[in-house]
Amino acid sequence: MGMCFPCFKGSSTDSITPDLEVKRRQQIEAAERRMREQETRGIKDPERFQREKRKKQELERRQEEAEKKYTGERGGQLKWQVE
């Protein structure tokens, strides 16, 4: 039904709405929090997981350096010798 009295309508000054910047900041914070929670979902010991992850990355980096060094000495190509 229609509203007969103006006091029931409410006005734009009565409602408290955060400005756009505050709302964006809150949305960004919520998204970051969800991402952090998603990363640790299903992991019992997150610190151990991070240590193992860093160890694996270090091992991969060392392997790449060793491959570069090895291929750099040989020119990166196979050499054929025919007698």
mmCIF file of the N, C-alpha and C atoms, coordinates in Angstrom:
data_MODEL
# 
_entry.id   MODEL 
# 
loop_
_atom_site.group_PDB 
_atom_site.id 
_atom_site.type_symbol 
_atom_site.label_atom_id 
_atom_site.label_alt_id 
_atom_site.label_comp_id 
_atom_site.label_asym_id 
_atom_site.label_entity_id 
_atom_site.label_seq_id 
_atom_site.pdbx_PDB_ins_code 
_atom_site.Cartn_x 
_atom_site.Cartn_y 
_atom_site.Cartn_z 
_atom_site.occupancy 
_atom_site.B_iso_or_equiv 
_atom_site.pdbx_formal_charge 
_atom_site.auth_seq_id 
_atom_site.auth_comp_id 
_atom_site.auth_asym_id 
_atom_site.auth_atom_id 
_atom_site.pdbx_PDB_model_num 
ATOM 1   N N  . MET A 1 1  ? 0.831  -1.170  0.000   1.00 0.00 ? 1  MET A N  1 
ATOM 2   C CA . MET A 1 1  ? 0.000  0.000   0.000   1.00 0.00 ? 1  MET A CA 1 
ATOM 3   C C  . MET A 1 1  ? 0.883  1.244   0.000   1.00 0.00 ? 1  MET A C  1 
ATOM 4   N N  . GLY A 1 2  ? 0.284  2.357   -0.198  1.00 0.00 ? 2  GLY A N  1 
ATOM 5   C CA . GLY A 1 2  ? 1.003  3.609   -0.243  1.00 0.00 ? 2  GLY A CA 1 
ATOM 6   C C  . GLY A 1 2  ? 1.341  4.109   1.141   1.00 0.00 ? 2  GLY A C  1 
ATOM 7   N N  . MET A 1 3  ? 2.304  4.986   1.211   1.00 0.00 ? 3  MET A N  1 
ATOM 8   C CA . MET A 1 3  ? 2.709  5.574   2.481   1.00 0.00 ? 3  MET A CA 1 
ATOM 9   C C  . MET A 1 3  ? 2.028  6.924   2.621   1.00 0.00 ? 3  MET A C  1 
ATOM 10  N N  . CYS A 1 4  ? 1.338  7.071   3.711   1.00 0.00 ? 4  CYS A N  1 
ATOM 11  C CA . CYS A 1 4  ? 0.599  8.309   3.910   1.00 0.00 ? 4  CYS A CA 1 
ATOM 12  C C  . CYS A 1 4  ? 1.412  9.357   4.639   1.00 0.00 ? 4  CYS A C  1 
ATOM 13  N N  . PHE A 1 5  ? 2.312  8.929   5.472   1.00 0.00 ? 5  PHE A N  1 
ATOM 14  C CA . PHE A 1 5  ? 3.040  9.866   6.311   1.00 0.00 ? 5  PHE A CA 1 
ATOM 15  C C  . PHE A 1 5  ? 4.494  9.970   5.852   1.00 0.00 ? 5  PHE A C  1 
ATOM 16  N N  . PRO A 1 6  ? 5.030  11.181  5.776   1.00 0.00 ? 6  PRO A N  1 
ATOM 17  C CA . PRO A 1 6  ? 6.405  11.348  5.317   1.00 0.00 ? 6  PRO A CA 1 
ATOM 18  C C  . PRO A 1 6  ? 7.429  10.803  6.305   1.00 0.00 ? 6  PRO A C  1 
ATOM 19  N N  . CYS A 1 7  ? 7.069  10.622  7.557   1.00 0.00 ? 7  CYS A N  1 
ATOM 20  C CA . CYS A 1 7  ? 8.047  10.146  8.530   1.00 0.00 ? 7  CYS A CA 1 
ATOM 21  C C  . CYS A 1 7  ? 8.371  8.663   8.322   1.00 0.00 ? 7  CYS A C  1 
ATOM 22  N N  . PHE A 1 8  ? 7.525  7.929   7.604   1.00 0.00 ? 8  PHE A N  1 
ATOM 23  C CA . PHE A 1 8  ? 7.789  6.518   7.355   1.00 0.00 ? 8  PHE A CA 1 
ATOM 24  C C  . PHE A 1 8  ? 8.661  6.290   6.129   1.00 0.00 ? 8  PHE A C  1 
ATOM 25  N N  . LYS A 1 9  ? 8.790  7.295   5.285   1.00 0.00 ? 9  LYS A N  1 
ATOM 26  C CA . LYS A 1 9  ? 9.561  7.137   4.059   1.00 0.00 ? 9  LYS A CA 1 
ATOM 27  C C  . LYS A 1 9  ? 11.058 7.054   4.319   1.00 0.00 ? 9  LYS A C  1 
ATOM 28  N N  . GLY A 1 10 ? 11.536 7.806   5.236   1.00 0.00 ? 10 GLY A N  1 
ATOM 29  C CA . GLY A 1 10 ? 12.971 7.872   5.457   1.00 0.00 ? 10 GLY A CA 1 
ATOM 30  C C  . GLY A 1 10 ? 13.594 8.803   4.443   1.00 0.00 ? 10 GLY A C  1 
ATOM 31  N N  . SER A 1 11 ? 14.760 9.276   4.729   1.00 0.00 ? 11 SER A N  1 
ATOM 32  C CA . SER A 1 11 ? 15.426 10.173  3.800   1.00 0.00 ? 11 SER A CA 1 
ATOM 33  C C  . SER A 1 11 ? 16.832 9.675   3.531   1.00 0.00 ? 11 SER A C  1 
ATOM 34  N N  . SER A 1 12 ? 17.447 10.252  2.541   1.00 0.00 ? 12 SER A N  1 
ATOM 35  C CA . SER A 1 12 ? 18.789 9.830   2.170   1.00 0.00 ? 12 SER A CA 1 
ATOM 36  C C  . SER A 1 12 ? 19.814 10.205  3.244   1.00 0.00 ? 12 SER A C  1 
ATOM 37  N N  . THR A 1 13 ? 19.525 11.202  4.036   1.00 0.00 ? 13 THR A N  1 
ATOM 38  C CA . THR A 1 13 ? 20.465 11.600  5.082   1.00 0.00 ? 13 THR A CA 1 
ATOM 39  C C  . THR A 1 13 ? 20.359 10.695  6.301   1.00 0.00 ? 13 THR A C  1 
ATOM 40  N N  . ASP A 1 14 ? 19.237 9.985   6.445   1.00 0.00 ? 14 ASP A N  1 
ATOM 41  C CA . ASP A 1 14 ? 19.067 9.103   7.597   1.00 0.00 ? 14 ASP A CA 1 
ATOM 42  C C  . ASP A 1 14 ? 19.912 7.835   7.474   1.00 0.00 ? 14 ASP A C  1 
ATOM 43  N N  . SER A 1 15 ? 20.052 7.311   6.275   1.00 0.00 ? 15 SER A N  1 
ATOM 44  C CA . SER A 1 15 ? 20.791 6.058   6.112   1.00 0.00 ? 15 SER A CA 1 
ATOM 45  C C  . SER A 1 15 ? 22.294 6.363   6.071   1.00 0.00 ? 15 SER A C  1 
ATOM 46  N N  . ILE A 1 16 ? 23.046 5.535   6.754   1.00 0.00 ? 16 ILE A N  1 
ATOM 47  C CA . ILE A 1 16 ? 24.496 5.690   6.806   1.00 0.00 ? 16 ILE A CA 1 
ATOM 48  C C  . ILE A 1 16 ? 25.099 4.682   5.841   1.00 0.00 ? 16 ILE A C  1 
ATOM 49  N N  . THR A 1 17 ? 25.674 5.173   4.757   1.00 0.00 ? 17 THR A N  1 
ATOM 50  C CA . THR A 1 17 ? 26.317 4.300   3.788   1.00 0.00 ? 17 THR A CA 1 
ATOM 51  C C  . THR A 1 17 ? 27.776 4.704   3.680   1.00 0.00 ? 17 THR A C  1 
ATOM 52  N N  . PRO A 1 18 ? 28.662 3.718   3.644   1.00 0.00 ? 18 PRO A N  1 
ATOM 53  C CA . PRO A 1 18 ? 30.079 4.066   3.498   1.00 0.00 ? 18 PRO A CA 1 
ATOM 54  C C  . PRO A 1 18 ? 30.338 4.599   2.095   1.00 0.00 ? 18 PRO A C  1 
ATOM 55  N N  . ASP A 1 19 ? 31.277 5.516   2.005   1.00 0.00 ? 19 ASP A N  1 
ATOM 56  C CA . ASP A 1 19 ? 31.585 6.051   0.685   1.00 0.00 ? 19 ASP A CA 1 
ATOM 57  C C  . ASP A 1 19 ? 32.278 4.972   -0.152  1.00 0.00 ? 19 ASP A C  1 
ATOM 58  N N  . LEU A 1 20 ? 32.450 5.233   -1.410  1.00 0.00 ? 20 LEU A N  1 
ATOM 59  C CA . LEU A 1 20 ? 32.959 4.220   -2.336  1.00 0.00 ? 20 LEU A CA 1 
ATOM 60  C C  . LEU A 1 20 ? 34.372 3.758   -1.995  1.00 0.00 ? 20 LEU A C  1 
ATOM 61  N N  . GLU A 1 21 ? 35.230 4.676   -1.563  1.00 0.00 ? 21 GLU A N  1 
ATOM 62  C CA . GLU A 1 21 ? 36.611 4.303   -1.234  1.00 0.00 ? 21 GLU A CA 1 
ATOM 63  C C  . GLU A 1 21 ? 36.652 3.323   -0.068  1.00 0.00 ? 21 GLU A C  1 
ATOM 64  N N  . VAL A 1 22 ? 35.856 3.581   0.963   1.00 0.00 ? 22 VAL A N  1 
ATOM 65  C CA . VAL A 1 22 ? 35.820 2.701   2.125   1.00 0.00 ? 22 VAL A CA 1 
ATOM 66  C C  . VAL A 1 22 ? 35.279 1.330   1.716   1.00 0.00 ? 22 VAL A C  1 
ATOM 67  N N  . LYS A 1 23 ? 34.258 1.337   0.905   1.00 0.00 ? 23 LYS A N  1 
ATOM 68  C CA . LYS A 1 23 ? 33.652 0.091   0.454   1.00 0.00 ? 23 LYS A CA 1 
ATOM 69  C C  . LYS A 1 23 ? 34.642 -0.714  -0.387  1.00 0.00 ? 23 LYS A C  1 
ATOM 70  N N  . ARG A 1 24 ? 35.361 -0.065  -1.280  1.00 0.00 ? 24 ARG A N  1 
ATOM 71  C CA . ARG A 1 24 ? 36.374 -0.751  -2.103  1.00 0.00 ? 24 ARG A CA 1 
ATOM 72  C C  . ARG A 1 24 ? 37.479 -1.339  -1.232  1.00 0.00 ? 24 ARG A C  1 
ATOM 73  N N  . ARG A 1 25 ? 37.944 -0.568  -0.263  1.00 0.00 ? 25 ARG A N  1 
ATOM 74  C CA . ARG A 1 25 ? 38.998 -1.054  0.619   1.00 0.00 ? 25 ARG A CA 1 
ATOM 75  C C  . ARG A 1 25 ? 38.536 -2.290  1.379   1.00 0.00 ? 25 ARG A C  1 
ATOM 76  N N  . GLN A 1 26 ? 37.291 -2.266  1.869   1.00 0.00 ? 26 GLN A N  1 
ATOM 77  C CA . GLN A 1 26 ? 36.759 -3.419  2.592   1.00 0.00 ? 26 GLN A CA 1 
ATOM 78  C C  . GLN A 1 26 ? 36.641 -4.629  1.676   1.00 0.00 ? 26 GLN A C  1 
ATOM 79  N N  . GLN A 1 27 ? 36.238 -4.412  0.433   1.00 0.00 ? 27 GLN A N  1 
ATOM 80  C CA . GLN A 1 27 ? 36.139 -5.521  -0.509  1.00 0.00 ? 27 GLN A CA 1 
ATOM 81  C C  . GLN A 1 27 ? 37.501 -6.112  -0.821  1.00 0.00 ? 27 GLN A C  1 
ATOM 82  N N  . ILE A 1 28 ? 38.513 -5.269  -0.964  1.00 0.00 ? 28 ILE A N  1 
ATOM 83  C CA . ILE A 1 28 ? 39.872 -5.739  -1.230  1.00 0.00 ? 28 ILE A CA 1 
ATOM 84  C C  . ILE A 1 28 ? 40.385 -6.554  -0.048  1.00 0.00 ? 28 ILE A C  1 
ATOM 85  N N  . GLU A 1 29 ? 40.172 -6.052  1.156   1.00 0.00 ? 29 GLU A N  1 
ATOM 86  C CA . GLU A 1 29 ? 40.608 -6.775  2.351   1.00 0.00 ? 29 GLU A CA 1 
ATOM 87  C C  . GLU A 1 29 ? 39.912 -8.126  2.452   1.00 0.00 ? 29 GLU A C  1 
ATOM 88  N N  . ALA A 1 30 ? 38.629 -8.179  2.158   1.00 0.00 ? 30 ALA A N  1 
ATOM 89  C CA . ALA A 1 30 ? 37.889 -9.430  2.216   1.00 0.00 ? 30 ALA A CA 1 
ATOM 90  C C  . ALA A 1 30 ? 38.407 -10.415 1.162   1.00 0.00 ? 30 ALA A C  1 
ATOM 91  N N  . ALA A 1 31 ? 38.717 -9.927  -0.020  1.00 0.00 ? 31 ALA A N  1 
ATOM 92  C CA . ALA A 1 31 ? 39.239 -10.794 -1.076  1.00 0.00 ? 31 ALA A CA 1 
ATOM 93  C C  . ALA A 1 31 ? 40.603 -11.355 -0.685  1.00 0.00 ? 31 ALA A C  1 
ATOM 94  N N  . GLU A 1 32 ? 41.465 -10.512 -0.114  1.00 0.00 ? 32 GLU A N  1 
ATOM 95  C CA . GLU A 1 32 ? 42.782 -10.983 0.326   1.00 0.00 ? 32 GLU A CA 1 
ATOM 96  C C  . GLU A 1 32 ? 42.651 -12.020 1.435   1.00 0.00 ? 32 GLU A C  1 
ATOM 97  N N  . ARG A 1 33 ? 41.728 -11.780 2.364   1.00 0.00 ? 33 ARG A N  1 
ATOM 98  C CA . ARG A 1 33 ? 41.510 -12.736 3.449   1.00 0.00 ? 33 ARG A CA 1 
ATOM 99  C C  . ARG A 1 33 ? 41.019 -14.082 2.902   1.00 0.00 ? 33 ARG A C  1 
ATOM 100 N N  . ARG A 1 34 ? 40.113 -14.049 1.929   1.00 0.00 ? 34 ARG A N  1 
ATOM 101 C CA . ARG A 1 34 ? 39.629 -15.293 1.321   1.00 0.00 ? 34 ARG A CA 1 
ATOM 102 C C  . ARG A 1 34 ? 40.755 -16.035 0.610   1.00 0.00 ? 34 ARG A C  1 
ATOM 103 N N  . MET A 1 35 ? 41.641 -15.288 -0.054  1.00 0.00 ? 35 MET A N  1 
ATOM 104 C CA . MET A 1 35 ? 42.764 -15.930 -0.747  1.00 0.00 ? 35 MET A CA 1 
ATOM 105 C C  . MET A 1 35 ? 43.693 -16.606 0.249   1.00 0.00 ? 35 MET A C  1 
ATOM 106 N N  . ARG A 1 36 ? 43.995 -15.936 1.378   1.00 0.00 ? 36 ARG A N  1 
ATOM 107 C CA . ARG A 1 36 ? 44.847 -16.541 2.395   1.00 0.00 ? 36 ARG A CA 1 
ATOM 108 C C  . ARG A 1 36 ? 44.210 -17.800 2.969   1.00 0.00 ? 36 ARG A C  1 
ATOM 109 N N  . GLU A 1 37 ? 42.916 -17.748 3.217   1.00 0.00 ? 37 GLU A N  1 
ATOM 110 C CA . GLU A 1 37 ? 42.212 -18.914 3.750   1.00 0.00 ? 37 GLU A CA 1 
ATOM 111 C C  . GLU A 1 37 ? 42.212 -20.058 2.735   1.00 0.00 ? 37 GLU A C  1 
ATOM 112 N N  . GLN A 1 38 ? 42.068 -19.729 1.468   1.00 0.00 ? 38 GLN A N  1 
ATOM 113 C CA . GLN A 1 38 ? 42.049 -20.754 0.420   1.00 0.00 ? 38 GLN A CA 1 
ATOM 114 C C  . GLN A 1 38 ? 43.406 -21.440 0.308   1.00 0.00 ? 38 GLN A C  1 
ATOM 115 N N  . GLU A 1 39 ? 44.487 -20.678 0.470   1.00 0.00 ? 39 GLU A N  1 
ATOM 116 C CA . GLU A 1 39 ? 45.826 -21.248 0.377   1.00 0.00 ? 39 GLU A CA 1 
ATOM 117 C C  . GLU A 1 39 ? 46.090 -22.259 1.482   1.00 0.00 ? 39 GLU A C  1 
ATOM 118 N N  . THR A 1 40 ? 45.558 -22.027 2.663   1.00 0.00 ? 40 THR A N  1 
ATOM 119 C CA . THR A 1 40 ? 45.835 -22.914 3.793   1.00 0.00 ? 40 THR A CA 1 
ATOM 120 C C  . THR A 1 40 ? 44.743 -23.960 4.009   1.00 0.00 ? 40 THR A C  1 
ATOM 121 N N  . ARG A 1 41 ? 43.753 -23.997 3.151   1.00 0.00 ? 41 ARG A N  1 
ATOM 122 C CA . ARG A 1 41 ? 42.663 -24.963 3.308   1.00 0.00 ? 41 ARG A CA 1 
ATOM 123 C C  . ARG A 1 41 ? 43.204 -26.385 3.153   1.00 0.00 ? 41 ARG A C  1 
ATOM 124 N N  . GLY A 1 42 ? 42.926 -27.221 4.133   1.00 0.00 ? 42 GLY A N  1 
ATOM 125 C CA . GLY A 1 42 ? 43.326 -28.621 4.081   1.00 0.00 ? 42 GLY A CA 1 
ATOM 126 C C  . GLY A 1 42 ? 44.745 -28.876 4.554   1.00 0.00 ? 42 GLY A C  1 
ATOM 127 N N  . ILE A 1 43 ? 45.446 -27.867 5.023   1.00 0.00 ? 43 ILE A N  1 
ATOM 128 C CA . ILE A 1 43 ? 46.827 -28.031 5.482   1.00 0.00 ? 43 ILE A CA 1 
ATOM 129 C C  . ILE A 1 43 ? 46.827 -27.981 6.999   1.00 0.00 ? 43 ILE A C  1 
ATOM 130 N N  . LYS A 1 44 ? 47.322 -29.055 7.618   1.00 0.00 ? 44 LYS A N  1 
ATOM 131 C CA . LYS A 1 44 ? 47.332 -29.104 9.076   1.00 0.00 ? 44 LYS A CA 1 
ATOM 132 C C  . LYS A 1 44 ? 48.403 -28.201 9.667   1.00 0.00 ? 44 LYS A C  1 
ATOM 133 N N  . ASP A 1 45 ? 49.577 -28.176 9.040   1.00 0.00 ? 45 ASP A N  1 
ATOM 134 C CA . ASP A 1 45 ? 50.693 -27.378 9.548   1.00 0.00 ? 45 ASP A CA 1 
ATOM 135 C C  . ASP A 1 45 ? 51.163 -26.417 8.449   1.00 0.00 ? 45 ASP A C  1 
ATOM 136 N N  . PRO A 1 46 ? 50.610 -25.201 8.391   1.00 0.00 ? 46 PRO A N  1 
ATOM 137 C CA . PRO A 1 46 ? 50.967 -24.275 7.311   1.00 0.00 ? 46 PRO A CA 1 
ATOM 138 C C  . PRO A 1 46 ? 52.441 -23.868 7.318   1.00 0.00 ? 46 PRO A C  1 
ATOM 139 N N  . GLU A 1 47 ? 53.055 -23.761 8.480   1.00 0.00 ? 47 GLU A N  1 
ATOM 140 C CA . GLU A 1 47 ? 54.468 -23.378 8.543   1.00 0.00 ? 47 GLU A CA 1 
ATOM 141 C C  . GLU A 1 47 ? 55.345 -24.451 7.902   1.00 0.00 ? 47 GLU A C  1 
ATOM 142 N N  . ARG A 1 48 ? 55.059 -25.700 8.195   1.00 0.00 ? 48 ARG A N  1 
ATOM 143 C CA . ARG A 1 48 ? 55.820 -26.807 7.607   1.00 0.00 ? 48 ARG A CA 1 
ATOM 144 C C  . ARG A 1 48 ? 55.638 -26.821 6.094   1.00 0.00 ? 48 ARG A C  1 
ATOM 145 N N  . PHE A 1 49 ? 54.419 -26.577 5.654   1.00 0.00 ? 49 PHE A N  1 
ATOM 146 C CA . PHE A 1 49 ? 54.138 -26.533 4.223   1.00 0.00 ? 49 PHE A CA 1 
ATOM 147 C C  . PHE A 1 49 ? 54.958 -25.434 3.548   1.00 0.00 ? 49 PHE A C  1 
ATOM 148 N N  . GLN A 1 50 ? 55.036 -24.249 4.160   1.00 0.00 ? 50 GLN A N  1 
ATOM 149 C CA . GLN A 1 50 ? 55.810 -23.149 3.583   1.00 0.00 ? 50 GLN A CA 1 
ATOM 150 C C  . GLN A 1 50 ? 57.301 -23.482 3.539   1.00 0.00 ? 50 GLN A C  1 
ATOM 151 N N  . ARG A 1 51 ? 57.815 -24.134 4.608   1.00 0.00 ? 51 ARG A N  1 
ATOM 152 C CA . ARG A 1 51 ? 59.229 -24.532 4.605   1.00 0.00 ? 51 ARG A CA 1 
ATOM 153 C C  . ARG A 1 51 ? 59.520 -25.507 3.478   1.00 0.00 ? 51 ARG A C  1 
ATOM 154 N N  . GLU A 1 52 ? 58.663 -26.491 3.306   1.00 0.00 ? 52 GLU A N  1 
ATOM 155 C CA . GLU A 1 52 ? 58.859 -27.475 2.245   1.00 0.00 ? 52 GLU A CA 1 
ATOM 156 C C  . GLU A 1 52 ? 58.751 -26.830 0.871   1.00 0.00 ? 52 GLU A C  1 
ATOM 157 N N  . LYS A 1 53 ? 57.857 -25.874 0.742   1.00 0.00 ? 53 LYS A N  1 
ATOM 158 C CA . LYS A 1 53 ? 57.691 -25.163 -0.523  1.00 0.00 ? 53 LYS A CA 1 
ATOM 159 C C  . LYS A 1 53 ? 58.956 -24.374 -0.867  1.00 0.00 ? 53 LYS A C  1 
ATOM 160 N N  . ARG A 1 54 ? 59.509 -23.652 0.131   1.00 0.00 ? 54 ARG A N  1 
ATOM 161 C CA . ARG A 1 54 ? 60.754 -22.901 -0.097  1.00 0.00 ? 54 ARG A CA 1 
ATOM 162 C C  . ARG A 1 54 ? 61.900 -23.847 -0.432  1.00 0.00 ? 54 ARG A C  1 
ATOM 163 N N  . LYS A 1 55 ? 61.974 -24.991 0.254   1.00 0.00 ? 55 LYS A N  1 
ATOM 164 C CA . LYS A 1 55 ? 63.035 -25.969 0.011   1.00 0.00 ? 55 LYS A CA 1 
ATOM 165 C C  . LYS A 1 55 ? 62.934 -26.508 -1.420  1.00 0.00 ? 55 LYS A C  1 
ATOM 166 N N  . LYS A 1 56 ? 61.721 -26.786 -1.868  1.00 0.00 ? 56 LYS A N  1 
ATOM 167 C CA . LYS A 1 56 ? 61.506 -27.284 -3.219  1.00 0.00 ? 56 LYS A CA 1 
ATOM 168 C C  . LYS A 1 56 ? 61.902 -26.233 -4.255  1.00 0.00 ? 56 LYS A C  1 
ATOM 169 N N  . GLN A 1 57 ? 61.558 -24.976 -4.018  1.00 0.00 ? 57 GLN A N  1 
ATOM 170 C CA . GLN A 1 57 ? 61.917 -23.904 -4.940  1.00 0.00 ? 57 GLN A CA 1 
ATOM 171 C C  . GLN A 1 57 ? 63.430 -23.732 -5.015  1.00 0.00 ? 57 GLN A C  1 
ATOM 172 N N  . GLU A 1 58 ? 64.096 -23.832 -3.881  1.00 0.00 ? 58 GLU A N  1 
ATOM 173 C CA . GLU A 1 58 ? 65.553 -23.718 -3.857  1.00 0.00 ? 58 GLU A CA 1 
ATOM 174 C C  . GLU A 1 58 ? 66.190 -24.861 -4.639  1.00 0.00 ? 58 GLU A C  1 
ATOM 175 N N  . LEU A 1 59 ? 65.672 -26.065 -4.470  1.00 0.00 ? 59 LEU A N  1 
ATOM 176 C CA . LEU A 1 59 ? 66.194 -27.223 -5.196  1.00 0.00 ? 59 LEU A CA 1 
ATOM 177 C C  . LEU A 1 59 ? 66.002 -27.038 -6.701  1.00 0.00 ? 59 LEU A C  1 
ATOM 178 N N  . GLU A 1 60 ? 64.835 -26.571 -7.114  1.00 0.00 ? 60 GLU A N  1 
ATOM 179 C CA . GLU A 1 60 ? 64.588 -26.330 -8.535  1.00 0.00 ? 60 GLU A CA 1 
ATOM 180 C C  . GLU A 1 60 ? 65.525 -25.257 -9.080  1.00 0.00 ? 60 GLU A C  1 
ATOM 181 N N  . ARG A 1 61 ? 65.750 -24.208 -8.297  1.00 0.00 ? 61 ARG A N  1 
ATOM 182 C CA . ARG A 1 61 ? 66.662 -23.148 -8.736  1.00 0.00 ? 61 ARG A CA 1 
ATOM 183 C C  . ARG A 1 61 ? 68.075 -23.685 -8.926  1.00 0.00 ? 61 ARG A C  1 
ATOM 184 N N  . ARG A 1 62 ? 68.529 -24.515 -7.992  1.00 0.00 ? 62 ARG A N  1 
ATOM 185 C CA . ARG A 1 62 ? 69.873 -25.101 -8.105  1.00 0.00 ? 62 ARG A CA 1 
ATOM 186 C C  . ARG A 1 62 ? 69.977 -26.017 -9.315  1.00 0.00 ? 62 ARG A C  1 
ATOM 187 N N  . GLN A 1 63 ? 68.925 -26.782 -9.582  1.00 0.00 ? 63 GLN A N  1 
ATOM 188 C CA . GLN A 1 63 ? 68.941 -27.657 -10.751 1.00 0.00 ? 63 GLN A CA 1 
ATOM 189 C C  . GLN A 1 63 ? 69.017 -26.850 -12.037 1.00 0.00 ? 63 GLN A C  1 
ATOM 190 N N  . GLU A 1 64 ? 68.279 -25.747 -12.106 1.00 0.00 ? 64 GLU A N  1 
ATOM 191 C CA . GLU A 1 64 ? 68.325 -24.894 -13.297 1.00 0.00 ? 64 GLU A CA 1 
ATOM 192 C C  . GLU A 1 64 ? 69.715 -24.298 -13.481 1.00 0.00 ? 64 GLU A C  1 
ATOM 193 N N  . GLU A 1 65 ? 70.349 -23.860 -12.389 1.00 0.00 ? 65 GLU A N  1 
ATOM 194 C CA . GLU A 1 65 ? 71.701 -23.306 -12.479 1.00 0.00 ? 65 GLU A CA 1 
ATOM 195 C C  . GLU A 1 65 ? 72.688 -24.368 -12.950 1.00 0.00 ? 65 GLU A C  1 
ATOM 196 N N  . ALA A 1 66 ? 72.542 -25.586 -12.442 1.00 0.00 ? 66 ALA A N  1 
ATOM 197 C CA . ALA A 1 66 ? 73.433 -26.665 -12.847 1.00 0.00 ? 66 ALA A CA 1 
ATOM 198 C C  . ALA A 1 66 ? 73.245 -26.993 -14.328 1.00 0.00 ? 66 ALA A C  1 
ATOM 199 N N  . GLU A 1 67 ? 72.003 -26.983 -14.796 1.00 0.00 ? 67 GLU A N  1 
ATOM 200 C CA . GLU A 1 67 ? 71.752 -27.255 -16.208 1.00 0.00 ? 67 GLU A CA 1 
ATOM 201 C C  . GLU A 1 67 ? 72.366 -26.167 -17.084 1.00 0.00 ? 67 GLU A C  1 
ATOM 202 N N  . LYS A 1 68 ? 72.226 -24.911 -16.664 1.00 0.00 ? 68 LYS A N  1 
ATOM 203 C CA . LYS A 1 68 ? 72.809 -23.810 -17.433 1.00 0.00 ? 68 LYS A CA 1 
ATOM 204 C C  . LYS A 1 68 ? 74.321 -23.935 -17.493 1.00 0.00 ? 68 LYS A C  1 
ATOM 205 N N  . LYS A 1 69 ? 74.911 -24.285 -16.376 1.00 0.00 ? 69 LYS A N  1 
ATOM 206 C CA . LYS A 1 69 ? 76.362 -24.423 -16.320 1.00 0.00 ? 69 LYS A CA 1 
ATOM 207 C C  . LYS A 1 69 ? 76.817 -25.576 -17.200 1.00 0.00 ? 69 LYS A C  1 
ATOM 208 N N  . TYR A 1 70 ? 76.110 -26.681 -17.127 1.00 0.00 ? 70 TYR A N  1 
ATOM 209 C CA . TYR A 1 70 ? 76.483 -27.859 -17.903 1.00 0.00 ? 70 TYR A CA 1 
ATOM 210 C C  . TYR A 1 70 ? 76.316 -27.607 -19.393 1.00 0.00 ? 70 TYR A C  1 
ATOM 211 N N  . THR A 1 71 ? 75.213 -27.024 -19.804 1.00 0.00 ? 71 THR A N  1 
ATOM 212 C CA . THR A 1 71 ? 74.992 -26.762 -21.222 1.00 0.00 ? 71 THR A CA 1 
ATOM 213 C C  . THR A 1 71 ? 75.883 -25.627 -21.710 1.00 0.00 ? 71 THR A C  1 
ATOM 214 N N  . GLY A 1 72 ? 76.285 -24.733 -20.836 1.00 0.00 ? 72 GLY A N  1 
ATOM 215 C CA . GLY A 1 72 ? 77.164 -23.640 -21.227 1.00 0.00 ? 72 GLY A CA 1 
ATOM 216 C C  . GLY A 1 72 ? 78.558 -24.132 -21.566 1.00 0.00 ? 72 GLY A C  1 
ATOM 217 N N  . GLU A 1 73 ? 79.039 -25.159 -20.874 1.00 0.00 ? 73 GLU A N  1 
ATOM 218 C CA . GLU A 1 73 ? 80.374 -25.698 -21.141 1.00 0.00 ? 73 GLU A CA 1 
ATOM 219 C C  . GLU A 1 73 ? 80.400 -26.438 -22.470 1.00 0.00 ? 73 GLU A C  1 
ATOM 220 N N  . ARG A 1 74 ? 79.315 -27.077 -22.828 1.00 0.00 ? 74 ARG A N  1 
ATOM 221 C CA . ARG A 1 74 ? 79.284 -27.882 -24.041 1.00 0.00 ? 74 ARG A CA 1 
ATOM 222 C C  . ARG A 1 74 ? 78.677 -27.125 -25.208 1.00 0.00 ? 74 ARG A C  1 
ATOM 223 N N  . GLY A 1 75 ? 78.285 -25.908 -24.998 1.00 0.00 ? 75 GLY A N  1 
ATOM 224 C CA . GLY A 1 75 ? 77.707 -25.140 -26.076 1.00 0.00 ? 75 GLY A CA 1 
ATOM 225 C C  . GLY A 1 75 ? 76.225 -25.374 -26.240 1.00 0.00 ? 75 GLY A C  1 
ATOM 226 N N  . GLY A 1 76 ? 75.638 -26.219 -25.420 1.00 0.00 ? 76 GLY A N  1 
ATOM 227 C CA . GLY A 1 76 ? 74.215 -26.458 -25.481 1.00 0.00 ? 76 GLY A CA 1 
ATOM 228 C C  . GLY A 1 76 ? 73.779 -27.346 -26.630 1.00 0.00 ? 76 GLY A C  1 
ATOM 229 N N  . GLN A 1 77 ? 74.723 -27.914 -27.387 1.00 0.00 ? 77 GLN A N  1 
ATOM 230 C CA . GLN A 1 77 ? 74.362 -28.756 -28.522 1.00 0.00 ? 77 GLN A CA 1 
ATOM 231 C C  . GLN A 1 77 ? 75.107 -30.077 -28.432 1.00 0.00 ? 77 GLN A C  1 
ATOM 232 N N  . LEU A 1 78 ? 74.519 -31.079 -29.056 1.00 0.00 ? 78 LEU A N  1 
ATOM 233 C CA . LEU A 1 78 ? 75.190 -32.363 -29.122 1.00 0.00 ? 78 LEU A CA 1 
ATOM 234 C C  . LEU A 1 78 ? 76.246 -32.324 -30.204 1.00 0.00 ? 78 LEU A C  1 
ATOM 235 N N  . LYS A 1 79 ? 77.348 -33.024 -29.955 1.00 0.00 ? 79 LYS A N  1 
ATOM 236 C CA . LYS A 1 79 ? 78.416 -33.069 -30.961 1.00 0.00 ? 79 LYS A CA 1 
ATOM 237 C C  . LYS A 1 79 ? 78.531 -34.493 -31.478 1.00 0.00 ? 79 LYS A C  1 
ATOM 238 N N  . TRP A 1 80 ? 78.544 -34.609 -32.777 1.00 0.00 ? 80 TRP A N  1 
ATOM 239 C CA . TRP A 1 80 ? 78.633 -35.912 -33.396 1.00 0.00 ? 80 TRP A CA 1 
ATOM 240 C C  . TRP A 1 80 ? 80.042 -36.127 -33.935 1.00 0.00 ? 80 TRP A C  1 
ATOM 241 N N  . GLN A 1 81 ? 80.515 -37.327 -33.736 1.00 0.00 ? 81 GLN A N  1 
ATOM 242 C CA . GLN A 1 81 ? 81.827 -37.677 -34.277 1.00 0.00 ? 81 GLN A CA 1 
ATOM 243 C C  . GLN A 1 81 ? 81.646 -38.924 -35.142 1.00 0.00 ? 81 GLN A C  1 
ATOM 244 N N  . VAL A 1 82 ? 82.097 -38.811 -36.381 1.00 0.00 ? 82 VAL A N  1 
ATOM 245 C CA . VAL A 1 82 ? 81.982 -39.934 -37.287 1.00 0.00 ? 82 VAL A CA 1 
ATOM 246 C C  . VAL A 1 82 ? 83.394 -40.323 -37.698 1.00 0.00 ? 82 VAL A C  1 
ATOM 247 N N  . GLU A 1 83 ? 83.679 -41.616 -37.567 1.00 0.00 ? 83 GLU A N  1 
ATOM 248 C CA . GLU A 1 83 ? 85.027 -42.089 -37.922 1.00 0.00 ? 83 GLU A CA 1 
ATOM 249 C C  . GLU A 1 83 ? 85.016 -42.863 -39.202 1.00 0.00 ? 83 GLU A C  1 
# 
